[in-house]
Amino acid sequence: MMLFKQPTILLTFDVEEFDLPLEFKEEIALHRQMEIGKEGLDVITNVINEHAVACTLFTTGSFAKTYPGVIKDLSVKHEIASHALFHSTFKLTDLLESKLLLQDITGKPVEGFRMPRMKPVNVFDLKNAGYTYDASINPTILPGRYNNLHLSRTFYRENYFLRMPGSVTPNLRIPLFWLSFKNFPYKLYLKLAMQTLQKDNYLSLYFHPWEFIDISSFKLPFYIKRLSGIALTERLNLLIHDLKKVAEFSSVKDYIN
């Protein structure tokens, strides 16, 4: 694990088309997927600007190509990293293509990658595409998705390539990801986050912009849509306010550099 003097919050968002209904057999047109993703991005942009905190935006190439001006503007203050080319499909060439597309839009190097749905990705493929770190690891068990209990909870190197897991609690490996944030009582979530920050000296948190608009009308499981829109936005504001008291916020790239 890397140790830094100042406790640090790595606030990250997966900026993407809202294709989640497709996973639950509900049709949604691509243009609407993009619109919902953009509406959510507008909300979280207001939040991070209000608090003046830096973050990392793992962005799909398809979303960036749809809203290039928005992504370029965000790249002035925040890190733009790759979230593959599309959120629903993936092929190996997407690693380089998404990186080049984002670099062309922002005019800045793209160093980080996160695979959609935290699926496995080969470090040699990431190296070959020119990335310097991967944020596709959730070091816990999520039935039906993955079992990563054998992996490090904190930053580690695999074949000399840096991997940045999402934060989980020290003992039980309770994930501090987006589903925990919206389903745990806020005070419990904050307590677990503070315990993890005290142990690791940093927190790596990830959310999706589309969570912060009202998605209650979609045919999604209750645990996904039970808290969204204004209520979740207020909770995010509170979390940032509370964490700013004890830590600084940084993009992933600035932190690891």
PATI-118257 format. One line per 10 residues: number of its first residue (from 1); their letters; for each residue x, y, z of C-alpha. Coordinates in nm, 2 decimals. Each point is the difference from the previous one (the first is absolute). Layout:
# residues N
NUM	A	X,Y,Z; ...;
END
This chain:
# residues 257
1	MMLFKQPTIL	0.00,0.00,0.00; 0.12,0.35,-0.08; 0.00,0.23,0.30; -0.06,0.38,-0.02; 0.01,0.25,0.29; -0.33,0.16,-0.09; -0.32,-0.22,0.01; -0.15,0.01,-0.35; -0.33,-0.06,-0.16; 0.00,-0.14,-0.35;
11	LTFDVEEFDL	-0.35,0.09,-0.12; -0.08,-0.17,-0.33; -0.30,-0.02,-0.23; -0.07,-0.24,-0.29; -0.12,0.24,-0.27; -0.20,-0.21,-0.24; -0.31,-0.07,-0.19; -0.29,-0.12,0.22; -0.02,-0.35,-0.13; -0.09,-0.17,0.33;
21	PLEFKEEIAL	-0.37,-0.06,-0.09; 0.12,-0.23,-0.29; 0.16,-0.22,0.26; -0.34,-0.05,0.15; -0.18,-0.06,-0.33; -0.15,0.35,-0.03; 0.06,0.17,-0.33; 0.14,0.36,-0.01; 0.11,0.18,-0.31; 0.36,0.10,-0.03;
31	HRQMEIGKEG	-0.08,0.37,-0.03; -0.19,-0.03,0.33; 0.29,-0.18,0.16; 0.22,0.29,-0.09; -0.25,0.26,0.11; -0.03,-0.15,0.35; 0.37,-0.04,0.03; 0.04,0.37,-0.09; -0.27,0.11,0.24; 0.17,-0.18,0.28;
41	LDVITNVINE	0.34,0.14,-0.10; -0.15,0.36,0.02; -0.11,-0.08,0.36; 0.33,-0.13,0.12; 0.19,0.28,-0.18; -0.19,0.25,0.21; 0.08,-0.19,0.32; 0.37,-0.03,-0.06; 0.02,0.36,-0.12; -0.18,0.12,0.31;
51	HAVACTLFTT	0.24,-0.19,0.23; 0.30,0.08,-0.22; 0.13,-0.36,0.02; 0.20,-0.18,-0.27; -0.12,-0.33,-0.13; 0.07,-0.26,-0.27; -0.26,-0.07,-0.27; 0.02,-0.34,-0.16; -0.17,0.08,-0.33; -0.12,-0.23,-0.28;
61	GSFAKTYPGV	0.12,0.10,-0.34; -0.35,0.00,-0.13; -0.12,0.24,0.26; 0.30,0.23,-0.05; -0.06,-0.01,-0.38; -0.37,0.10,0.06; 0.09,0.29,0.24; 0.36,0.10,-0.09; -0.03,0.36,0.11; -0.12,-0.10,0.34;
71	IKDLSVKHEI	0.28,-0.25,0.05; 0.26,0.25,-0.12; -0.13,0.26,0.25; 0.01,-0.25,0.29; 0.36,-0.10,-0.09; 0.12,0.35,0.10; -0.05,-0.08,0.37; -0.05,-0.37,0.01; 0.17,-0.32,-0.12; -0.16,-0.16,-0.30;
81	ASHALFHSTF	0.07,-0.38,-0.01; -0.13,-0.28,-0.22; -0.31,-0.21,0.07; 0.05,-0.19,-0.33; -0.16,0.10,-0.33; -0.36,-0.13,0.07; -0.16,-0.10,0.33; -0.19,-0.30,-0.13; 0.26,-0.16,-0.23; 0.37,-0.04,0.00;
91	KLTDLLESKL	0.28,-0.12,-0.23; 0.37,0.02,0.05; 0.06,0.29,-0.24; -0.24,0.21,0.20; 0.28,0.06,0.26; 0.21,0.20,-0.24; -0.28,0.15,-0.20; -0.17,0.15,0.31; 0.33,0.13,0.13; 0.08,0.18,-0.33;
101	LLQDITGKPV	-0.36,0.13,-0.03; 0.01,0.15,0.35; 0.35,0.15,-0.06; -0.12,0.16,-0.32; -0.30,0.16,0.17; 0.18,0.12,0.31; 0.35,0.07,-0.14; 0.14,-0.18,0.31; 0.16,-0.34,0.06; -0.24,-0.27,0.13;
111	EGFRMPRMKP	0.17,-0.22,0.25; -0.27,-0.19,0.18; -0.25,-0.27,-0.09; -0.30,-0.16,0.16; -0.18,-0.29,-0.17; -0.38,0.04,0.00; -0.17,-0.20,0.28; 0.34,-0.06,0.15; 0.07,-0.30,-0.23; 0.35,-0.14,-0.02;
121	VNVFDLKNAG	0.25,0.15,-0.23; 0.35,-0.12,-0.08; 0.29,0.22,0.12; 0.21,-0.08,-0.31; -0.28,0.12,-0.23; -0.03,0.32,0.21; 0.38,0.06,-0.02; 0.00,-0.06,-0.38; -0.28,0.27,-0.03; 0.21,0.24,0.19;
131	YTYDASINPT	-0.18,0.02,0.34; 0.19,0.04,0.33; -0.27,-0.12,0.24; -0.32,-0.20,0.02; -0.30,0.06,0.23; -0.20,-0.31,-0.09; 0.04,-0.19,0.33; -0.27,-0.03,0.27; 0.19,-0.20,0.26; -0.31,-0.17,0.15;
141	ILPGRYNNLH	-0.25,-0.26,-0.09; -0.32,0.10,-0.20; -0.21,-0.31,-0.07; -0.05,-0.05,-0.37; 0.27,0.26,-0.09; 0.34,-0.08,0.15; 0.19,-0.14,0.30; 0.31,0.20,0.06; 0.07,-0.08,0.36; 0.35,-0.13,-0.10;
151	LSRTFYRENY	0.10,0.34,-0.13; 0.16,0.29,0.19; -0.24,0.25,0.16; 0.23,0.29,-0.09; 0.23,0.11,-0.28; 0.22,-0.28,-0.13; 0.21,-0.08,-0.31; -0.07,-0.30,-0.23; 0.29,-0.06,-0.23; 0.13,0.35,0.08;
161	FLRMPGSVTP	-0.34,0.15,-0.10; -0.19,0.21,0.26; -0.35,-0.11,0.10; -0.22,0.22,0.21; -0.28,-0.20,0.17; -0.32,0.17,0.11; 0.00,0.04,0.38; -0.14,-0.27,0.23; 0.01,-0.01,0.38; 0.31,-0.15,0.16;
171	NLRIPLFWLS	-0.14,-0.31,0.17; -0.32,-0.12,-0.17; 0.07,0.16,-0.34; -0.33,0.18,-0.01; 0.01,0.19,-0.33; -0.04,0.38,0.02; -0.13,0.02,-0.35; -0.31,0.16,-0.14; -0.25,-0.27,0.11; 0.12,0.02,0.36;
181	FKNFPYKLYL	-0.03,0.38,-0.01; -0.36,0.00,-0.10; -0.11,-0.30,0.21; 0.18,0.03,0.33; -0.12,0.26,0.26; 0.22,0.31,-0.06; 0.15,-0.01,0.35; 0.11,-0.36,-0.05; 0.15,0.06,-0.34; 0.19,0.30,0.13;
191	KLAMQTLQKD	0.13,-0.19,0.30; 0.12,-0.28,-0.22; 0.16,0.25,-0.24; 0.18,0.18,0.29; 0.13,-0.34,0.14; 0.14,-0.09,-0.34; 0.15,0.35,-0.05; 0.17,-0.03,0.34; 0.14,-0.34,-0.09; 0.11,0.07,-0.36;
201	NYLSLYFHPW	0.05,0.37,-0.01; -0.21,0.03,-0.31; -0.34,-0.09,-0.13; -0.08,-0.10,-0.36; -0.37,0.05,-0.06; -0.20,-0.04,-0.32; -0.35,0.10,-0.11; -0.19,0.06,-0.33; -0.15,0.33,-0.10; -0.33,-0.16,-0.10;
211	EFIDISSFKL	-0.06,-0.09,0.36; -0.05,0.37,0.08; -0.32,0.04,-0.21; -0.33,-0.16,0.07; 0.01,-0.36,-0.14; -0.30,-0.13,0.20; -0.21,-0.05,-0.31; 0.23,-0.27,-0.14; -0.05,-0.37,0.05; 0.31,-0.04,0.21;
221	PFYIKRLSGI	0.05,-0.19,0.33; -0.09,0.20,0.31; 0.35,0.00,0.13; 0.11,0.19,-0.31; -0.27,0.27,-0.01; -0.11,0.03,0.37; 0.20,0.33,0.03; 0.06,0.21,-0.30; -0.04,0.36,-0.13; -0.02,0.28,0.24;
231	ALTERLNLLI	0.02,-0.22,0.32; 0.32,-0.17,-0.12; 0.15,0.33,-0.11; -0.06,0.15,0.35; 0.17,-0.31,0.15; 0.30,0.05,-0.23; 0.02,0.37,0.10; 0.00,-0.11,0.36; 0.27,-0.27,-0.06; 0.23,0.24,-0.17;
241	HDLKKVAEFS	-0.06,0.26,0.28; 0.08,-0.25,0.27; 0.31,-0.15,-0.17; 0.15,0.34,-0.08; 0.03,0.05,0.38; 0.26,-0.28,0.02; 0.15,-0.04,-0.34; 0.09,0.16,-0.33; -0.15,-0.09,-0.34; 0.22,-0.10,-0.29;
251	SVKDYIN	-0.03,-0.15,-0.34; 0.15,-0.35,-0.03; 0.27,0.11,-0.24; 0.12,0.28,0.23; -0.01,-0.23,0.30; 0.21,-0.29,-0.15; 0.24,0.24,-0.16;
END
